[in-house]
Every structure is written in structure tokens, then in C-alpha cells.
Amino acid sequence: MFAGFLWTTLICLAALFLPFAGSFLIPLTPLPFLYHYLHQGRRRGAIILILSWIVVFGVLMMTGAGSSMPVILLAGLAGVALGELLSRRLSLEKVVLYPVLVFFVTGCIALLAQSILTGRAPFAVLEAYVATGIHDNLRIYGMLGLPPEQVQEIRDQLPELIRFFSSIVPALVIVMATVVLWLNVLVGGVLIRQRGGMYPDFGDLTLWKAPERIVWFLIAAGGSMLVPAEPVRQIGSNVLILCLFAYLFHGLAIAACFFKRKRIPPFFRYLFYGLVFAQQYVALTMAILGLVDLWLDLRKYIGERGGPS
């Protein structure tokens, strides 16, 4: 248990204080809490969680980085929530989406509370957060050597960018939370099974399909883009992003089915998945592939390597 507490604490501190490695570790900060909650039981997992919180929060306060405390707080709660849901043998969709909905509602409540405390409209508070994030990214782009003229071009479009990203924050939050939790569930399963632990079997995920009724939400969201009323278009934009996100996972399941049946080496699989999340055009292509699969059932045309088509 002490070893679990030690490496859990070190992972959290590395995610917060290591400049480049932290970008990759932050999405996986729920993983150690999930692992110990399932592998060592509720009581020991809760002890590790509380002790790690105490140490990490103490370090953050001493270094003046208290603003990062919510990240570790949410990571711990996410790990515990995933562990509890996984222990109840729920489906993968429920294991991931239940915490996402809880965190989304919590974020909405926090936004309303901040709005009441500051006396500003909720959307104005949201725009302020988005503006801060964009300015931070511009500073990073400058440090990474992005040409000054490109940085200036982005600065000239700041008002439009802030309004646009503020309008789609709900969908972006749900998408990011879903990816993070899904990633932790998959990696957690690999680690726990390697240690001989019990983990739910979600079946062959390469056969997963998006629910067919989502296509009607997609059509409605696309039609809302033609409505001149701005609130309707904003709601439609968020629904459209969420629908395409569901079909992205549908397309990834088809790609995974192809890799599995054709026995593609793991290196090329991970390279492709990294390209999907790094290039929006590849991700959009996967989403379109998932949508087309509703009518064509592409997986029936993928034969085993060395076998019949």
C-alpha cells in the first residue's frame, strides 16, 4: 500500500510540474487511483487516495500552484468513480458516460456559482476562461518558434475565436472527458489483467457500433446550421460535434477490426491512432466511415489475413 501511495503521488506531481511529460501524464492521472481502488480494494484504495491528496495539495500550496488543485481532485474522484462502476459490471458506455455527465453537471454548477460571485453573466465568465486559455496557447506557440506573422494573424481574430470556442465549450468538455475516461479504462484493464486481477470483459470492441438513432440528431443538428437564430445554431453546433464524435469511435472500431483481422503490427496501429487524434482531417474521415457503416456494414467485407474475403 505504501508503494502504491508513493508512485501515485509521484505520478500526480510529475503531471503537474514536468513541462513536457506532464502533457501526456495529466490525462492518465485517474489511472493510479483506479488501479489501486480495484486491485487493493475500496478501503486501501481510499486510503491511498486521501494520503496522495494530502501530500500533493501540500506541495501545491508550498509552491504557490494551488490553482492546480482541482485537476488532482477531479482525477482522484474520476478514478474512484470508474473503479466503483467497473466493480458493478456495467457496460463500457455506462462506465464512461455516467462520470462524464456528473462532471459536466458539476462544471455547470461551478460556472453558475462563479457567475453569482462575480456578478457577471455565465457566458461572460466562460468567455473569460476561454480567452485565458487562448492567450496561454499563443504564448506557447511563440516559445515553440511559430512565425510571428502567424501569431499576429491569430491575435487579429481573437474576438471571433473566443466567441466560437465559448459557444462549443459544452461539446468540447464532454468530448475531452470521454476520451480521458475511456483511455484510463482501457489502460487500467491492461495493467490489472497483467497483475492477475479481475476486470470486466466488455467483449469484442472492434464490433462496436454507434446507436442508429444518433443519425437523426445529426440530421437535426445539420439543419439547425441554416437557422438564422444564433442560440439555435450554437445548440446545433454542440450536438453536431457530439454526433460526429460518436461516429469517430464507430470508425475507429472498424479500423481496429481491420488491424485485428489483418494482424497489423502494434507499432503501425498506435501510429495510426496517434495520427487520428493529431490530424482533424483523419478524424473526420473516420467519423464519415462510421456513418457510412450504418448502411454498408463494412466489417463483413474484412476477411482474415490468409483466409477468404
N, C-alpha and C positions, 0 to 999 in steps of 0.2 A: 504494500500500500504506500510505503514511503517512496519507493522508486516511481510509482505512478504519480504521486503528488509532485515529485521533483521534475520529471520530464514534462508533465502537463504545465507546470509553472514556467519552465524554460521555453516551451513552445509559445506560450502566450507572450512572454517578454520578447522573444525573438521576432514574433509577428509585429510587435509594436515598435521595436527600436532598431531592427536591421533594415537599412534603406531599401535594398532591392529584394532580398529574400522575404521581407515582410509582405510584399505584394502577393506572393504566392502562398504564404502561410496564413494570412488573415482569413481567406475562405475556408481553411481547414481547422480553424481554432475550435469549432464544436466537436471535432473528431476525438481528441483525448477524453473529453467529458463523456461522450457517447460510448467510447470503448470501455472505460472503467465502470460506467453505470451498468453495462451489460455483462462485462467479463468478471467483475468483482461483486456485483450485486448492488441493490439500492443503497444499503447503509454505507458501505465502503465508498461507493461512488459519490454519495452525497458528502461524505467527509472530505474526500479529495477535492470536490468542487469548492466547498467552503474554505478549506485551507489555501487552495490556489488563489481564490478570490482575495483573501486577506493579504497574502504576500504581494500579488500583482497590484492591488489597489494601493498598498503601502508604497511600493516603488513608484507608481504613477504620481502619487501625492508628493513624494520627496523630490521627484524630478520636474515637478510643475506641469505634468502631462495629464492632469485629471480629466481633461476633455475626452480622453480615450477610454475612460471607464465604461461608458455604455456599450462599447464594442465587446469587451470581455464579459460584461454582464449578459448581453444577448447571446454570446457564444456559449456560455455555460448553460443558460436556460434552453437554448436550442438543442444542445447535446443531451440534456436530461429529457426534454420533450421527445426527441427522436428515440432515445432508449426506452422510454415508457411505452410509446406507441409500437415500437418493434417487439417489445415483450408481449404485447397483446395480439400478435399475429394478424395485424391488419394488412390490407393491400398496400402496394407501393404508393399508389396515388393518394390514399388517405394518410399514410405515414408522412408524406412530403407536404401535402396541401393543408392539412389541419394546422401545423405550426405556422405556415405561411399566412393563413387567414388570421390567426391570433396575433402575429406580429404586425400585420397590416392594420388591424383594428387598433392595436396599441399605439402604432405610429400616428393614426388619425386622432386618437385621444390626446397624445402628446402635442400634436400640432394645434389642436383647439386650445389646449391649456396654455401653450406659448402665445397664442393669439390673444387670449384673455389677459395674460400677464403684461403683454407689451401694448395692448390697446390697438393692435393692427389687425387687418383682415387676414384670415388664414392663408389666402392666396398670396398676399404680400409677404407673409412670413416665409412661405415656401419659395417665393422668388428670391428672397434674400439668401436662403441656403443654397439655392441653385447658382446664384451669382458668385457666392464664395467659392463653390466647387469649380466653376469655370475659370475664375481668376487663379486658383491654385494650379489648375491644369496648364494654363498659359505660362505660368512661372516655370513649371516643369518642362514644358516644350522649349522654352528659352534655354534652360540648362542642358537639354539634350541636343542642342545645336540646330533647332528648326530655323530656317531662314527668317530674318526679321520681317521681311515683307509679308510672309505668310502669317506670322503672328499678328502683324498690324491689320491684315485683312480680317482676321478673326475678331480683333478688337472692334473694328468698324461695324461688325454685325452682332455685337454683344446684345443689344436690346432684343433683336429678333430671336437670337439663340436662347436667351433667358426665358422669354415668353414661351417658346416652343418646348423646351425641356421641362419647364414648370408644368405645362399642360399635360405631359405624358408621364409625370413622376409616378402616379399610381401604377401604371403598367410596368414601368421600369423597376419599381420596388418589388413587385410580385415576381417578375422575371428573374431578377438577381437573387432574391431569397430562394426561389425554387431551384435554381442552378446550384447554389451553395448547399442546400439541404440534400438535394439529390446526389451531389458529389460525395458528401460525407456519408450518406447511407451506403453507397457503392464501395467506397474505400474502407469503411468500417466493417462491411461484410467480409472483405478480403483479409483484413487483419485478424478478426475474431476467428474466422474459419482456420487460418493458419495456426492459431494457438489452440485449436481443438474445441473452441467454444460453439455454442448453439446460436444459429442465426436464421431468421425466416427465409424460406425459399420462395422467391417471387415468380418462379417459373422461367420460361424462356423469354427474356425481354426483347429478343430480336423479332418476336412476333407481335409486339405491342402495336396497337392502333389507337389513334385519336377517336373519341366518340363521334359517330356520324352526325349528330345534331349540331356539332360545332360549325358545320358548314353554313347553317342558317344564320348564326351570329356573324360569320364572316361576310355573308352577303349583305346583311343589315348594316354592318359597320362600313362596308364599302359604299353603300347607298347614302349613308349619313354624310359622307365627304362632299356630296353635292348639295347639301342643305346650307343655305346662307347663314343660319344662326350659329354663332361661334360656340356656345355651350354644347350644342348637338354635335358639332364637328369634333370638339375635344373629347367628348364621351366616345364617339365613334373611333377616334384615333387610338384610344386606350384599348377598346375592345378588339380593334384590328390587330394591334400588336400582340395581344394575348392569344388570339386565334392563330396567328402565324407562328407564335412560339409553340403552341401545341402541335402544329403540323411540322415544325422543325424537329421535335422529338420523334414524330412519326417517321420523318425522313431519315433520321439517324438510326432508328430501329431497322429500316430497310438496308441502310449501308452496313450496319453491324451484321445483319443476316447474310449479306453478300460476303463480308470478310470471313465470317464463320464457315460458310459452306465452301468457299474457295480456299480456305486455310491461308489467308493472307498473314504474313509475319506481324507480330505485335508492334514492331517499330513503325511500320507503314500505317497501321491503324491509328496509333497515337499521333502520328504526324498529320494524318487527315483530320482527326478530331480537333487538334490544335488549330489547323487551318480554318475549320468551320467557325470556331469562336473568335478567330483573329480577323477574318475577312467577311464582311456583311453580305457580299455578293454570293459567297459559297453557302452561307447560312440561308439566304433567301432561296437559293436553288434547292437546298434540302427541304425547305418548307413547301415549295411548289411540288417537289417529288412526293412528299407526304400527302398533299392534297390530291394529286393525280391518282395516287394509290387507292383512293376511295372507290374509284371506278374500274381500275385496271388490275388490282391485286398483283402487283409486280413480283412479290416474293415467290409466286408459283412458277415463275419463269427462271428462277435462280436455281440451277442444279448443283449437286455436289461436285467438287473437283474430282475429275476422273470418272464421273458417273454420267448418267443420262441427263439431258437438259430438262 
